[in-house]
Amino acid sequence: MLLGDPDAPSPGVVHLFALSAALLFATHLVLTLLRAAWRISRQRAKHRQLLMLLTNPAEDRPNTLVLDHDVPVAYCVPGMTRSVTVLSRGLLDQLSETELQAVLAHERSHLEQRHDLLILAFTAWHEALPWLPTSRLALDAVRQLTEMLADDTALQKVQRPVLLRAIVTVASSVAPNPVHDPAQQGGSGGDLETVPNGELSSGRLQRLLNDPNPLSVFQTTAIVFCSLMLLVCPTVLLIAPKLLG
């Protein structure tokens, strides 16, 4: 119909409304994603400027900055060209060498696996649909899952008690990050530069205390099958009327 074919059937009012709603919704999601990415990139740029003033490069650790503060703090600042890990002087004084290795492995996992991009997508989804409960629940779940993924990476280098002690040390600090804006954490306007080790949820703590049993072959297969069906079913339903016609 758009190409002027006279034989093309004219869609009804319901179809036109559905197509218009889908186009507007897709545009809204894309624009929200771009806005969130732009806002977060500017926040990170300002954050790096503060870090240049308040930190010193670690002598024996590349891409690591040391903040002269007594509160144990550890977090990472992702970047497209250069990512950095920030450690406080209080953290270096309180942790042993193996515990410090656990913290560094945890933070580098966030950077290497680009968890910030994953959280960005769900943050944009939540900002686009703040009234939808599942958007908030999904964002919270993804944040916890990325922390668990980073824990798993750290556990490949240190023992479980070592990682647990390091995380509890950071989580037990009550003072806020001296260079991190609390308004950038959590919520629909949350930045991705959170303090990962400070977010010790009950589920994450239980997972660290009790070594979880791996999923069975049946459970893994069922999860993969359901994930594929989420992609295949809408596509089949979309083209099925054309094939049947």
N, C-alpha and C positions, 0 to 999 in steps of 0.2 A: 504493500500500500504506500510506503514511503517513496518507493521508486516509481510510482505512478502506474503500476500494473492495473489495468481496469478489471481483470479477472480475480484480483485478490479479494478475499472476503473481508468485509468490514467488521472489526471487533466490536463487541457490545460494550455497554457502559461499564459493566463489572470488570471486563478485561482492561479497558482503558484506565479505570481507577486503580486496578492492581498494578499495572505497569508504571503508572505515574508514582504511586506510593513506593514501589520498589526502587525507582530511580532517585526519588527524593531521599529515601532512607540510605541508599548506598552513597549518595553525595554527602549526606550528613556525616556518615561514618568516616569517609575519606578526609573531609575537611577537619573533623575533630582529631583524627590521627595526625594530620599535618600540624595543627595548632599545638597539640600536646608535644610533638617532637620539637617544634620551634621554641616553645616555652622552656622545655627541659634543657635544650642546648644552651639557651641564654643563662639559665640558672647555673649550669655547669661551668660556663665561661666565667661568671662572677665568682663561683666557688673556687676556681683555679686561681683567680687573681688574689683572693684572700689567702689561699694556701701559699702562694709565692711570698707573701708578706709574713706569715706566721709559722712557716715550717722551714726545715733544713733537709737537704737530701741525705738519705742514709748512706753511710760510707761504703758498706759492704753489701748493699741490696739495691739492685737497679730498679728504677721506676717506683721507688718507695720514699715517702716523705715522713719526717719525724716532727710531731707537734709537741712543743714544750709545754705540756700540761700534765697535772698530777692524776687526772681521771683516766682510767684505762679505756682507751678508744681505739677501735680498728674498723676501717671501712674502705671502700674503693670508689674511685671516681672514673666511670667508663668514658672512653673517648674513641672517636673514629681513627685517629692517628696515634694518640698516645694516652694510655690509661695509667693511672697511678694508684698506689695503695698508701693509705695514711695510717700511721701508728703514733700513738701518744707516748711521751716519755714515761708516764705512769704505767702504761702497759708493758713497756720494755723492762721496767724495774720490777714488776710483779710476776712476770711469767718467766718460766725456765726456757732454755733453748728449744727443747722439744715442744713445749706448749706454744712457743712463738712460731715454730715451724707449722704447727697445726693451724694457727690463725692465718698465716700467710697462704697456706694451701687452700684454705677456705675462701679467702678473698680472691686469690688468683683464679679459682674455679669460676667465680662470678664473672670475671673478666674474659677468661678464655672461652667459656660457653655462651657468652653474650646474653646473660640473663636479663640485662637491662632492656634489650629489644623485646624480649618476651613479655616483660612486665609493661613495657610501653604500649603494646597492642591491647592488653587487658585494661590498662589505665584509660586509654582512649575509648574503649568500649563502655567503660563505666561512666566516663564523662558524657558520652553521647546518650546514654540511657541511665541516668542516675536514679530514675524512679523504678527501674527494674531490679528486684532483689537479687536475681541470679548474676547480674553484672558485678555487684559488690561481693557476693560470695565467691564468684570465680576469681576476682582480683585477689582477695584474701587467700584463697586456696593456692593460687599460682605463686604468691609470695612465699608461703610456707614450703611449697614443693621445691622452689629454687634453693631455699635454705637447706633443705634435706639433701638435695643434689650436691650442694657444696660440702655438706658434712660427709657424704659418701666419698667424695674426692679426697678430703682430708684424711679419712680413715684408711686410705690406701698408703699413707705415709707415716701415720702415727697410730698408737693404740687408742682404743675407745676411751679409757679413763683419762688419758692425756688431753684429748679433744674436749671432753666434758669439763675438765677443770678449767681449761682456757676459756671456753664459752661462758661458764658460770662466772668467771672473774670479770669478764666484760659486762655481762648482763647484770651483775650485782651493783654496778656503779649507778648512782642515782642522779648524778649531775649530768646535764645535757652536753652534747658535743659543742665545744666552744666556738667552732667555726661553722657549724651546720645549723641552718635555719630550721627550727622545729616546725614552722608552717609548711615546709616542703615535704614533710613526712606524712604518709598515709592519706586517706581520703581521696576525693576525686581530683584534688589538686596536688597530689603527692608527687614528689620527685622520686627519681630512681636511686638517688644516692643516700639510701638509708644506711643505718649502722647495723649490718646483718647480724653480727654476733650479739647485739643487744636485744634482738627480738626472739626471745626464748619462749615459744609457745609450749603449752602442755603436751601437745602431740609430738613436737620436736624433742622435748625433754624425755618423754617416754620412749621414743625411738632410740635415743642415745643411751638410756639406761638399760633397755632390753633389746638385745640384738634381734631385729625382726626376721621372721622366717621368710625365705624367698617364696615367690609365687610358684604354684605348681604349673606344669605344662598346660593343663586344661584351663586354668585361670588366665594364663598369658595368652593362650589362643583365643579365649572368649573376649578378652579386652581388645586384641588386635582386630578380631572379626567385627565387633561392634563399632570400632573406630572407622573401619573401612565402610561399613554400612551407612554411617553418618554422611559419608561423601558420595557413595554410590546411589543410595535411594532417592535423594532429591533429583539427581541427574536423570535417573531412569524415569521418574514420574514426570519430568519436564519433557522428555523426548518420546515417551510412550504414546501419547495421543497422535503424534505425527507418524510414528511407525505403524500404529494400528489403522490409521486412516489410509 
